[in-house]
Amino acid sequence: MDRILSVSWKNVWRNKKRSLIVISAVMLGTAAGVFTSGLMNGWVDQRVQSAINIEQSHIKLTNPEFLKNEELANYIRGVAPVESYLKFNKKIKGYSKRIKIMSMAATSRGNTALMLLGVNPDDEKVVSELYKHILPDGGEYLENGKSGGIVISDKTAETLRIKNKETGKYKLRSKIVLTFTGKEGEMISQSYRVCGIYKTSNTAFDQMYAFVLDKELRSAFPLTGDQIHEIAVMLNDKDDLISVQDDINNRFPQVTALNWMELAPDAGMMSEYMYFYYLIIMGFILFALAFGIINTMLMAILERGKEIGMLMAIGMNKSKVFKMIMLETIFLTMVGAVVGMAVGWLLIYITGRTGIDFSSIEEGFEALGWSSVVYPNIPTGFFFGVTFMVVITGISASILPARKALKMNPVEALRTDN
């Protein structure tokens, strides 16, 4: 076997120019596939992180009826034992209780519908990183507890004309009147002053949500301290997600616990199947490259007909001839693939630190919830999968050339002029 390995490796370099062309093609194809996979993985990672750390948290608890109809009266019943469980469960990093009410927001210059969340800033900062997305010139979050403050998004500020289109400056402390439907169906109005402007990578989220202090929103209806619509939960370890969710659903029938993959199915689906997508991309690339490899090896077999005939005439059996052709093909493919993976990893390493800016089409990306600045990354396990696929490609591409060699008649091959 060692002898066949040595001969096969030397045969690859007998026609250096042709071999280098094939190796270069495999290298470029593999590098492109690796980098594309890294780019997609970076986008998906950022979407997942946004879904967890800004939009949903790991788990949300609500009254089952609230999922069907987000009415004020459908708050969580028997919240005390649920809160006690969350407080003393070591798997849980923190939680935040929220009041959630649909409202109509209006200024003297515009109006829009908003989902208003009443939150406790200290608790909210444990489960959400929204406070990190306050714009540099967009005021401040709710942590200072200023009375009557509301945090809205950049998109909402544009709709309500709180943002000057010409200068891009925000009119902080602008008055917004919010109108809600009360417990008995009556209309309730409450005014707030804009204290903060945020912007995330998800336009749909930005257009929907605004945040005020929990205590102020309660006073408008009023609601007691144990009347809450949802609890956002953040875990210490994401691997505990399903076990904690199932435990909550089994212990507390008065609530429904949904994880972030159920709340943001687009991000959940892509996260779950992304590794499969990577392999599909690489599979298509290697499938296309296989035809070039087959063509190269067939040319090599035809050129070396006399040599192969001589080897068979002096006693090399068909099994060894097949192994020799197969190893040559695998060597040709592996050299290009290994270099390609190294180049692809280097590109990911560099751009993963600098980022790739797609701000020219930012609105299109953010409309889908994707960040316009991407930081590519790729899991190490991906390269093991690619290596396996490269070996399979090499073996598959060697079958036709090897069959061609095995069909040769040693006597006729020796008579050729090759």
Secondary structure, 3 states (H helix, E strand, C coil): CHHHHHHHHHHHCCCHHHHHHHHHHHHHHHHHHHHHHHHHHHHHHHHHHHHHHHHHCCEEEECHHHHHCCCCCCCCCCHHHHHHHHHHCCCEEEEEEEEEEEEEEECCCCEEEEEEEEECHHHHHHHCCHHHHEEEEEECCHHHCCCCEEEEEHHHHHHCCCECCCCCCECCCCEEEEEEECCCCCEEEEEEEEEEEECCCCHHHHHHEEEEEHHHHHHCCCCCCCCCCEEEEEECCHHHHHHHHHHHHHHCCCCEEEEHHHHCHHHHHHHHHHHHHHHHHHHHHHHHHHHHHHHHHHHHHHHCHHHHHHHHHCCCCHHHHHHHHHHHHHHHHHHHHHHHHHHHHHHHHHHHHHCEECHHHHHHHHHCCCCCEECCCCCCHHHHHHHHHHHHHHHHHHHHHHHHHHCCCHHHHHHCCC
